[in-house]
């Protein structure tokens, strides 16, 4: 019996829609990262991007446990001396809630060139509307 290895020419990606309203951030990020990598498929191959596209809506309504809204901070660096700036998770939720989910999913992908390609398959939107109706995404309910 031979081992099946997927090729990028044979991969047929699908589109999935996830509503982040009330879902815990870490649990949502694990599910999204596995779909983007293709870990949910029987044809999963680590060195080939076999994953599907994921559209996440209601990013500002994602839930967090504990006091993470006040305690978690994101650090940004401008490149200049003393150019560090910090923003709390609560501030990021107001300004750029898409970043919170994207950042969490990015941390769960492998650290290589393939991860950058996989991260392009993630589309995160602030409200309940998204621009990918034409792809007919399949709705996934997570708990």
N, C-alpha and C positions, 0 to 999 in steps of 0.2 A: 504494500500500500504506500502510495506516495503522499507526501505532505503538500497540501494545497497552499499556494502563495498567490495572493491577489496581485493584479497588475493595475496600474492607474488607468489604463485604457478601458478596463472591464468594469470599473466601479460605476454604479448608478446611484448618485446621491439623491436622498429624499429631503423634504422640508418638514420641520416640526415646529409647533407653536406651544410655548409654555407661558402661562400666566403666573407671574411671581408674587401676586397678591397674597400676603400672609405666609409665604414659604420661608423657611429658615435659610439664610444665605449659604452656609456651608453645604447643606444637603442639596440645595438647588445647583450649586456649582459643581458638585460631584457628578450629578446626573447629566448636566450640560456637557461637562468635559468628556464623559464617557461616550456620549452621542457624537460629539465632534470628532473624537478619535476613532470611532467605529467599534468600540469595545462591545457594543450590544449586538453586533452581527456575528454570524458563524464564520464569515469570511475575513475576520479581523487579521490583519498582518501588521506587525509593529513598524516596519520600515516603509509602509505605503499608507498614504492618506486615504483610508477607506470610510471616513466619517461622513455624516450628513450635516445639513444646514439646520441651525436652530435660531428661531426668532423668540426673544423674550420680551414680553410686554409688562407694563406696570412695574417698572424697575424701582420706582420711588417707594413702593409699598412692601418691599422685601423685609422680612422680620429678622431680628437679631436677638440672641439670648443674652441675659446678664446686662451689664452696664457698657456694652461695646459702643453704643452711640456716643458716649462721652469719652471713653477711655482710648479707643482705637484712633490712631493718627496715621495719616498718609504723609510721607516726606517727599518733597519735590526739590530738585537741585538745579539751579540755573546754569552752573558751570563756572561761576565766578566765586571768588573768595567771600565767604559769609553769605552765599546765595541760597542757603537752605531755607525752606519755608514748610510749615506744617499746617495741615488742615484736619480737623476731627471728622469722624465719619458722619456726624450730624450735619456739618457744613457741606460735605460732599453730597449728601442726600438732597440738600436744597439746590445746590448749584449744578452738579453733574451726577445724577443717580445712575446713569449708564456705566460710569467708571467703576462703581463699586462691584457690580456683577462681572464686568470684563476683567478687572484686576483679580478677583477671586478665581475665575476660571483659568486665567493665564497662569496662576500659580500652581494649578493642578495638571497642566500639560507638561510634556517632556521638555527639557531644556536643550532644544536643538533647532535646526532650520525648519524642520517639518512642523514644529509647533507654531511658528509664525504663519505658515500656510494654513494650518488648522484654525487658528484664531480668526482668520478672515471669514470663516463660516459661521461666526457668531454675530447676530444682529440684535442689539438691545435698544428698546424704545421706552421713553419716559411714561407715556400714557397708554390707554387701551388701544390706540390706533397704530397700525404699522403699514409700511409701504410694500409688503410682499404678498398681497392678496392674489396676485396673478399666479403665484407658485402653488396655490392651494395647500398650505401647510396643514399637517395632521395635528390636531390638538392632543397634547399629553397632559394628563392630570397627575400631579405629584402630591404626596402627603408626607 
